[in-house]
């Protein structure tokens, strides 16, 4: 059992952190004994524990036992050959060797001291302030490639296990699978004919002809794809006149590509509306050119095939009244009320979580990057945004336009494989839910990114994850959050966990994992020897 000594203003973040690091804990009580005490409030002299971990970027006054060398801001830590960005201040300690160092000069960010009462470990940054920054502000693009929050969990686990104690936890990995994958699709341009000769249509013609030719010469596009794009451009007038099939109006092809794999489609609630409070040079381009009635048959096929329809919101992020109107319009066409949302252009503000929650959405999947891929919140896990009671955030990790657009990463297929391969590897290492967004027209001319998408699907399927709709993935994380550790004896030999039964969904089970000091393994989630039980109904070890 972990006792947590924290300031009152940190306690909401503390609770959320220990939903992500799902291990037995409670706020510190002086009349209780703990295996481990985690403190961000200095060193309590009367603490009864085998291990105390003191986090903080300020010297703790007369109780400071670690010789501070310097206090720095915005450094990165080096740990196990990996980088952990620190967004606040960090202390470096004098003349002390450790495996947690400040990256640019090798000084130690950690100090260990053995005492007759137990081990004291001083860590030079503010753990819960870092978690607050990740969940509320998010990482800059320069650190998008680092699952920072997941590394904080790993570091804390390793410090405890390294001190010779066991760690009991429910990892973010569904029983029977390696991790979770959410395949999602933003439906922005499903009907080319509706665009006439607007900016989107003219951009299509340019990229299908001149752009394709240039990309073919650069080796970015195969010769056959260049011909496909030129052929589509030649058919453009016929599509506009209704004499040729609208090749954009085929996003339900994803159902064939993803046969047997659940996926989620986010649709825009109304046409011709660019929305409010969006700072953009050409705001009119944000307006959709389709009505839900235009794609009703495709929506019906998606739902019949076990897929999910969510809202691709226009103004839902601005206030709850608009959010409710947009939600109700989607519900009218889908006959579903348990809806999730992802905002168009990934618009999000400080008041957005409360607005979406008040409107009745069960989850949001907006938090990601437009111009890169990776970990805006520093994690692969779904989490609860501070200030909300029920709304779950399912962060977005990989988006096609961020990978391939010229004004974003502008990657070649080889470059995209490398960066997505690392994110897939992280999912295998940390668990969680890898969320992918492949737009509706990305498998059609002129993008023709369907081949890369299929390669990525094949690689994912090889690793045997759980392919879940966004709604089902969120339901699984809710199930994990609902699990309660009823009994954990101090010797770590008896664990009892209560897990409520799910009445509405068939979901994978939860794992129980006990990590112990032992031979190191090549995953962050299981860096030490461990025992694992897939069924958590009153498991006893």
Buried (B, 14 or more C-beta within 10 A) or exposed (E): BBBBBBEEEBEBBBBBBBBBBBBBBEEBEEEEEBBBBBBBBBBBEEBBBBBBBBBBBEBBEEEBEBEBBEEBEEBBBBBBEBBBBBBBBBBBBEEBEBEBBBBEEEBBBBBBEEEEEBBBBBBBBBBBBBBBBBBBEBBEEEBBBBBBBBBBBBBBBBBBBBBEBBBBBBBBBBBEBBBBBBBBBBBBBBBBBBBEEBEBBEBBBEBBBEBBBEBBEEEBBBEEBBEBBBEBBEBBEEBBEEEBEBBBBBBBEBBEBBEEBBBBBBBBBBBEEBBEEBEEEEEEEBBBBBBBEBBEEBBBEBBEBEBBBBBBBBBBBBBBEBBBBBBBBBBEBBEBEBBBBBBBBBBBEEEBBBBBBBBBBBBBBBBBBBEBBBBBBBBBBBBBBBEBEEBBBBBBBBBBBBBBBEEBBEBBBEEBBEBBEEBBEBBBBBBBBBBBBBBBBBBBBBBBBBEBBEBBBEEBEEBEBBBBBBBBBBBBBBBBBEBEBEEBEEEBEEBBBEBEEEEEEEBBBBBBBBBBBEEEEEEBBBBBBBEBBBEBEEBEE
